[in-house]
Amino acid sequence: MADDGQERRTPRSFQPPPWEAEQFTEARRTGADSHEPIPEPTASPKPEAGQASGEDRRANTDVARMDVMLMRLRSEEPSAATQYRKVGIAAGVFLLVLGLMLVVWGLTALAATYGKGAAGMVGASALLLMGGLFGGVGVWVLVKSTREREVA
């Protein structure tokens, strides 16, 4: 690729897209390049403190009706937590049993290799560590799955 550093440094002039070229040329001819200021919104008269306007009352009743409808929908729809609760409990029990099995296996390996070398001790310690981690994650999943949560 050729070095075209000069082309990169020179700014190109604005070219309107082809589908808007006519509007740009007409705007240049009429001198409408400057943007007209946006008019300020007019302030609406506020109702007195004791009286509410019709729109305010309508908005309040709409909000109240919307709240009632949402409460009815919430009671009709099953929550996602109840659908996945059994899966979470099963996964937690599986991880807890697996962790306990690894801890027992690690203790058995530790007792069998005690005093016979460092390799057996390191392997047994790794089994104990992994068993403890699996058991901890299993307990955490069980606690999270059995806790009742309601989405507000």
Long-range contacts (C-beta under 8 A, 24 or more apart in sequence): 79-150, 79-151, 81-148, 81-149, 81-151, 84-145, 85-145, 85-146, 87-145, 88-141, 88-142, 88-144, 88-145, 88-146, 89-142, 89-145, 89-146, 91-138, 91-141, 91-145, 92-138, 92-139, 92-140, 92-141, 92-142, 92-143, 92-145, 93-138, 93-142, 94-138, 95-134, 95-135, 95-137, 95-138, 95-141, 96-134, 96-135, 96-138, 96-139, 96-142, 97-138, 98-131, 98-134, 98-135, 98-138, 99-131, 99-132, 99-133, 99-134, 99-135, 99-136, 99-137, 99-138, 100-131, 100-135, 101-131, 102-127, 102-128, 102-130, 102-131, 102-134, 102-135, 103-127, 103-128, 103-131, 103-132, 103-135, 104-131, 105-131, 106-130, 106-131
